[in-house]
Every structure is written in structure tokens, then in C-alpha cells.
């Protein structure tokens, strides 16, 4: 079964919202063994929607629509599909009663156009909406399946999981399953990564290897097809082993993880506390840490030391250090990391100092960054970077490098012990 997802809504084309529905549905269809070859976005226009349907019918035998099932005049998805298929729209009594009950319980007057949400394609399988008003539906016509889902993710996702997957499972003619795994790399460029595994990509078949762009990182999506999920996982393991033999030193995690998530995991496992002294990053590192629930178990607090005055008065950086080496220096980064860990009695202190731009500082070019790392009982180390990109990119990548280096140093410490 080959599927196409058509998202309906002018707000998507205007960039007012992101089409997260297509990603979610694609992930779910992969688990059912359904290929998704096309994503289409079309505005609230019946002629253009009909044109998109005609194109989709020529290349897909499952078309899933999201959006356009609401009560307003620009919600035209089911009306357009009904005309295209030559089918009537009929009132679904259960859906209508659910809508009427909602307005009664909310003590609001139900306007006539809300009845429109209970209209469904004649002969379709109804997908109940337990998180909104408009029901979804699925109908088959001339060997093509049409599934209509609401646009809001909070309605669409539970509807698809509870009712859509069960309805599709009865239609899927293959037992073949699709299993994917995303490998996340840091510390190696996208071009360099692809060069190292070029031979594997060149001869891929099943599993497939697909490089994906990421913000300051590199990812590879591995995808295997097989009737047996366990065998598919073994196939992925074998390909991953070949990749790791070439670039495994840069692998830091899988799927939807992140560098800061992996750092938090290591800190919690080792029961270590951390603090930070941030100059050019302005608190970004601490913000990332505290975005995780339970961060207080590892993060004790920190200092944003943007000015020299704060570096000296709060974190006791020596005046002579600044005068001799400057604030953008390994020497300053070393004192910041050591002193901030002592200030709050943390096991680890990390510091960020450098030049985010747009102008150079102390004769140092934009992108010069020094990251100091002080781990209790270990020698203080400083990592010096030369980063490119915009001011925000330099700040963001500095935080990622800080997480990356901390993870590596903590892992190296464990190996040494």
C-alpha cells in the first residue's frame, strides 16, 4: 500500500502553523508497513484541492487528508471529496448528538453551522472524535482508500491511534513491517560523515541509510523492512555496527534524544551535581538544563557573568588574568569553571567565554570560544573552538559542544576508573 498525505489549510501555506500532522501519520504508517511517498499541502480552495486529489489518485492507493472538517465556510475537505467521488454527505446522528451535548454542557448556544461538522461521506467508516467535534471517516472507492482526519493535532492524533490504525490494518495486504532507527552524531560535519560511510550508502538496499540535516548535528536514519520485527531489528543492528566501525566515536544517541538530554542522563546516573559560569552564552546552557523535569537533582544554580566586573567580583577571576590573557582565553575559562564549582559546591563546573559577534573582541575573531570544565578530583581542561555562523548559531553550538565535551570527559573518567 502506497500512501499520500494531503494537509488542507491556507494557514499551513502562510507559515502560520507547522505541518506536524504529516510527520506523525508517516511514523504511524511505517509501523503498519505502509509506504509514504508524498506529502502535499493545499490551501482552502476546492479547485486546487480537487486537483491535488486527482494527482494523488494516480500514484497512491491510500490518501489521508488532515484539516478542513470544521464548521466554517473555508472548511471544504469533505464537500470537495464528496463531489469528486459522486457521493452524498449524510448526517451522522451520534456525532450530532455529541456536538449538541458539548454546547449544552458548556451552556453555549449552538449555531446552525456547527451541524455541518456531523456530516460524513455516505457509506464511510466513522472515526469517532473524543477530543473535539468533527468525526473522521474512511471510505473506499475504485481501489483507493480515502481517510479524512481533523486538523488540530490534539484531535487528530488520538483519533488515528484509537480508530484509524485499526481501520487501516484491515486494509493492508502485507505483513511486512517498517522499522526505523535514527543515529545522532556530533563533532563531525555532514560532508565528512557521508564521506566516511559513502560505500555503505552506495550499496544500500534493505536496510536503507538516509543522512538527515540537523541543527549543528548529523543524523542517519536507518530503515529496514521485514515481516518479523525482531529480524528487522537485527538487520538494523548489523548496519549500525558497520557505521560505528567508521564513525562510532561521534555517535552520542538515538532517535529523538539530544545532547543535553544525554548529559542529564549521565549526571543522574552518576549522581553528580553541576553548575555553570556563562559569558557569551548568556544563560543558554542553564536554560537547557532546567527545561528537563527533575533538573534540581543535578543542577545547583549558576552565574551569567557577561561583564568583566561580574567575572571578577562574583567569580573571583584574577585581574591579572584578564589583563594578561583577556576574557576570551583558556586561562579565564579555567578560572571561571573552577571558581563557579567552588562557589556552589558542585561536582562539576563548566564555563563558556568567547566572541559571538558581530565584531571581534580582544583581537580574537568572531567564533572563538573557550569552554572550561572542572570535574571534582580531575584536572581542569579547556576546549577551544573556532565556530562559524550567525551570533545565535555560535551561542547555540557552544552549548551543544559544552554538553558533548562533558559527556565525553565523564565517559572517559569512568573508563579510567
Secondary structure, 3 states (H helix, E strand, C coil): CEEEEEEECHHHHCCCCCCHHHHHHHHHHHHCCCEEEEEEEECCCHHHHHHHHHHHHCCCCEEEEECCCCCCCCCCHHHHHHHHHCCCEEECHHHHHHHHHHHHHCCCCCCHHHHHHHEEECCCEEECCCCCCCCEEEEEECCEEEEEECCCHHHHHHHHHHHHHHHHHCCCCCCCEEEEEEEEECCCCHHHHHHHCHHHHHCCCCCEEEEEECCCCEEEEEEEEECCHHHHHHHHHHHHHHHHHHHHHHEEEECCCCHHHHHHHHHHHHCCCEEEEECCCCCHHHHHHHCCCCHHHCEEEEEECCCHHHHHHCCCCCHHHHHHHCCCCHHHHHHHHHHHHHHHCCCEEEEEEECCCCCCECCECCCEEEEEEEECCCCCEEEEEECCCCHHHHHHHHHHHHHHHHHHHHHHHHHHC
